[in-house]
Structures are given as structure tokens and as C-alpha cells.
Amino acid sequence: MAGGKMKKDKQKGPRAPSNHYQGGVTFHKSKGQHILKNPLLVDAIVQKAGIKPTDTILEIGPGTGNLTKKLLEAGKMVIAVELDPRMVLELQRRFQGTPFSNRLKVIQGDVLKTDLPYFDICVANIPYQISSPLTFKLLFHQPAFRCAIIMFQREFAMRLVAQPGDNLYCRLSVNTQFYARVSHLLKVGKNNFRPPPKVDSSVVRIEPRKPRPEVNHKEWDGFIRICFIRKNKTLGSIFKQKNVLSLLEKNYKTLQALQGPQNVSLSGNDDMEIARLGDESMEMDDGMDDDMDMECNEAEGEGEVSEFKNKVISVLKEGKFEEQRASKLSQESFLTLLSMFNMAGIHFS
């Protein structure tokens, strides 16, 4: 007030940062809850999705419904899968009594454990720790959807779209691009979220290939897993490792035995279980190389080169793959080499 002393505001007790709240709901970083707060980015994501008025949209991790509202305006129906019961209540409260209420279905549960219904488009701002398993859950979903627009941690997104020769090109790149066309849409700074994550994000478009590749999925995964043990080592060096040769020879003998003892050209093996490198599935691919999965020891005893090792190396030489590196190979090259191995009776699952 003019002419008098300005009173000092009373000191208030400590309070949590306001950007951890919306609609009275506290967001937990530990659970990957980062709500997109920038309305321009919300609009951009909806526009990039290419939603039709007849579309059923699957939204994963709707939070408090900022993106949900725009999806309801654009499509016919939204099916929202949310793990946090507090967010479910907030979502129901927000749309209760509105024209959108009968076009929103909320499923409370873990999306990785939920049987997903039919949908045309998926739009998701997900906890980053489920990025890989969710990506492959969607890719193997039937019937196939038209596309998915997903917010990922930026480095993970860059691995998804990496091409042969790129530093980030890895097993995740190959597996994802084998089953889908993947493109980078938007870079999203961390300050566009409430609360802000530690790293920047990216929006990626994933379109499942139709028809799906006609290949044994476990065979493909086992093969790619071995090729990327050390992505910058030559394939000749990788396939000479004791561990790799032992695994492949075990599979070879098992399959030969199943076809009949008269076809077994190597020493017998009574173990009928098909072996794979590790016990992880493709869905658990975290995008990193498998450098620590196996020791890089070549088969010992140069004077005792096995018949099976010669068989493996001859396939690599025949296709001129012995000096090639996984980090440089295209999808077509991987498919060619896998086909050559299979024709020689060498299998990976």
C-alpha cells in the first residue's frame, strides 16, 4: 500500500512442487508417471496418428485424460488401459456426465498382462521401463492394427529406427523393423511433462507389416541373438565360439535324431531338448547388445576342428558372410543367411 510499510508474506511450510499434481492426483516418477502437459504437443500427436471418425483407439497410460479427450474428439471410441487405480478414478470423474462417457471404456490393469481387444490405432505415453515388451506385444497382436503412435525415451526410439551402419543399430532395430515399418515423428523435450523425466523423449510411428513375415519367430530371434553377441565382430569370429558351436551342434543332433537315426552324420546325442541362446524371449529385448552374454572364446584345439564347425563355416563362406558384421547387415542379408543355415540343417530354436 502506498505511504505505508509493505507487509511481508508469512512464510509457509514446505510444499511439494506443484508440477507433481493435476486434479488432486500425485504423480509418481518411480512408476513412470509423466503426464504430457503441452496442449500443442497433444494436438500434434493426434494429428500424426491420422485418426478416422470410425476408429477404435487403444490408449495405454491415459493418466488424467489430457490426451484421452482429444482422442475421443477424433475417433469413435477410446479403450484406455491404466494400471493406477487413482488415475482410473480421475479419468472416470473427468468424463462422467459428458457426451464422451459412453465412448470411453477404461480397463484397470497391467497392459502387459491384459488381453487387448480389437483396435484400429494405438496411442500411448508409456512408462519407459515397459518399452520393449510392450512394443513386441503390440507387434504380435492379432488382428493387426493400422498403426501405433508411441512416446518412448529418446535413445530407445533412436534404436528402433536405426539403420545398418548407425551406432545405435542393434538387435532391437532388426527385430522391430522386421515386423513393422518404423518412423520417427517428433522429438519431445523433458519440460513438456509433469513431472519432467530425466531425459528427452521421442514420438515414433509403428505400422505392422501386412502380411506378417513368414518365418519361425523363435528361429529368427535365436539367430539374430547370436549374430549380435558382439555386433562389431565378424560373423566368422562369432560362429567359431565354443558356446555358439556347442548350442548349434546340440540343435543339429537333436533334429537329426528326430528325423531318424539313419540321418545322423555326427556323434550321437540322447538329449532331445532344442537349445536356444539364453532363456529370454524377443519381447524382453532391451535394445542393448549381448556383449556380456557369452565368452568370446573360439573353439579350442585347432588340430581337432570338428565336422560340425566346418559345416557352419562353409555356410558363412558360401554366402560371403564370414567377414561381415551384424552392425552392417540389412534385413535381406540376415534372411538370406538364416535360410542358408536352415538348408544346411542348422537351426537356432
Salt bridges, closest charged atoms under 4 A:
ASP43 OD1 - LYS70 NZ 3.52
ASP55 OD2 - ARG146 NH2 2.57
GLU73 OE2 - LYS69 NZ 2.68
ASP84 OD2 - ARG86 NH2 2.72
GLU90 OE2 - ARG93 NH2 2.52
GLU155 OE2 - ARG159 NH2 3.03
GLU207 OE2 - ARG205 NE 3.26
GLU219 OE2 - HIS347 ND1 3.37
ASP221 OD2 - ARG225 NH2 3.40
ASP221 OD2 - ARG276 NH2 2.79
GLU249 OE2 - LYS253 NZ 3.40
ASP271 OD2 - LYS250 NZ 3.17
GLU280 OE1 - ARG225 NH1 3.61
ASP285 OD2 - ARG171 NH1 3.59
ASP289 OD2 - LYS231 NZ 3.99
ASP290 OD1 - ARG171 NH2 3.08
GLU300 OE2 - LYS242 NZ 3.50
GLU322 OE2 - LYS240 NZ 3.70
